Amino acid sequence: MAKKHKITLSEEELISALRRREKVAAEALYDMYSASLYGVIFRIVNDTATAEDVLQEAFVKIWNSASSYSAEKGRLFTWMLNIARNLAIDKVRSKDFKNQYKNQELENNVGYIDKHNSTEYKPELLGVKDLVETLKPEQKSILDLIYFKGYTHTEAADELGIPLGTIKTRLRMAIMQLRRHFN
């Protein structure tokens, strides 16, 4: 079987193709961003099947909302990341998701616990995870709560016992530091 060639487009080409709803845009979107978006979603939902569902939902929303993207407000990847992250947080906060784990049969609990507490090699997380590790501990803990565990700023402030303004300042500083790696 022949190896499929990965499609890559410049950000401008991708935006243009998305807005024209071209097939190449969907393929490039998946080839270029699926691993990164999946990694962020998985860190929030912590379940492979759910992460895959949310990723698919994110791609549909990105496809259908491409006309609302504005380059003046930020990069395409950041816009897509926010869509994926928000969908993952919405999923975790949904009643169905919460009930899914409450209603497991007793015999499945041991397997479930083993599966979700195992240490797996996840190459799609290595780049972002390594960058987050370069942050100061107080920035890293806030970033982890808000972006990877789905906490609101207020919930993170309550969890860490520090003022809301401090949370926002440290988060902004962490994002600015991470952004330097992409410029």
N, C-alpha and C positions, 0 to 999 in steps of 0.2 A: 504494500500500500504506500502511495506517495505521501510524503510529509506535507501537510498544509502550510502554506506560506502565511505568516502573521502579517496582518495589515496594520500599517502605521501611517497616520496622517499628521500634518502640523495641526496645532490647535485651531488656527483660522480655517484650514481645509475641513476639519472635522465639524466645526460649528456650521459652516456653510452647507456641508452635506447633510447634517442633521436637520437643518431648517428646510432643506429641499426634500427631506424624508427619503434619501437614497439608501439603497441596500448596503452599500459600502460603508456608510456611516454606522449602521448597526454592527457590522462585522468589526470595524475598527474600534468602536466603543468597547466591545467585548474583549478584543485582543489586547487593547492598550490598558484597560482599567479594571477588568474583572477581578484580578488577583488582589489589587490594592483595596478595592471597595469591599470585596468579600472578607478580607482580613479585619477591617474595621467593624463590619457587621457582626462577624463571628465573635469578636471580643465583647460585644454588647450582649448578644443573645445566647452565646455559649452552647449552641446546638447546631450541628452540621445541616440537618434538613431544614430547620427554620432559617438559618443563614442563607441557604441556597434559595429559599422561597422569597426572602426579603431582597436578595440581590436581583432576582428576576423582577420583582415589583419595582425596585429602584430603576432598573433599565427601562421598564415600561414608562415610568413617570418621567425619566430623563427624556425619552423619545417624544412623549406627548407634550412636554413642557419646554422643549428646545427654543421655541419662539420667545419665551419669557427670560431666557438667559441674557445678561447684559455684561459685556466685557469691562465696562466702566466700573462695575461693582466688584470685580475680582476674576480670578482665573477660572476656566472651565472645570478643572479638576476640583477646586475648592467648592464650587457650586454643586457638582455631582456628589462630592463627599458629604456635604451637608444634607442633601436629599437622602442618601443612603443611611446616614447616621440618624436622621430624624425618623425615618421609617423603622429602623431597628429599635429605637427608643420607644416609639409608639407600640411596636409589637410586644416588647417586654412589659409595658404598662397595661396591655390589654387584658381583659378578664379571661379570655380564652387561653392565653399564654400562661397566666398565673394558675389557672385551674388545671392545665395540662400536667403540671408537676405535682399538684395536690392529689390527683385522682389516679396515680399509678398503682398498679396491682403490687401487692407485697412482694411476690416472687420476682418481680422485675427490678426492685429497688437496688439489690446488690449489684446487678449488672449495670444499671443506670449510674450508680455512684462510681463504679470502677471506670466506666466509659468516660465520664465527665471529669474525673480527677486524674486521668492518665496524662503523662507528659508525652506529647507528640511533637515531632519535627514539623514545623509549619513554615516553610520557606517564604510564603507570602507575607508573613509578619516580620521577618527579620530586619528589613530595612527600616521600617517605621519604629519597631521596637528598639533597635540600636540607637536611633536618633533620640527617642524619648529617654533612654538611659543616660544621655549626656546632660540632661537637665538637672537642676538642683533638686534635692529630695522634696522640698515643699512645693515646687512647681510640678514635679512628676506626680505626686499624690493627687493634686487638684486635677491635672489633665486626665489621669486615670479615672477618677470618679466621674468627671463631667463627660468626657468623650468616649470612654470605653465601657463605663458602667451605667451611663444614662442618667446620672444625677442632674438635677437642676442646680443652678448656682446657689440657691437658698439651701437646698438639701446638702450640698457639699459643705457649706458654711456650718450648718448644724452638725454634720458628721465629724468635721475636723475641729469644731469649737472655736472658729475664728470669724471675724466680721466679714460680712458680705463684700464690702469694698476691698478687703485684702484678697479675697478669693478672685475677684475680677481683675485686680492689678497683677497678681501672680500668674493668672491664666493668660492675660494679655502679654506679659513678659515671656512666658513659655512659648507662646505662639510666635512671637517676634523672633525668638532665638531659633526655633525650628524653621521658620521661613527663610532664614539666612542660608540654610542648606539647599534651598531650591532656587535661589537667585543666581 
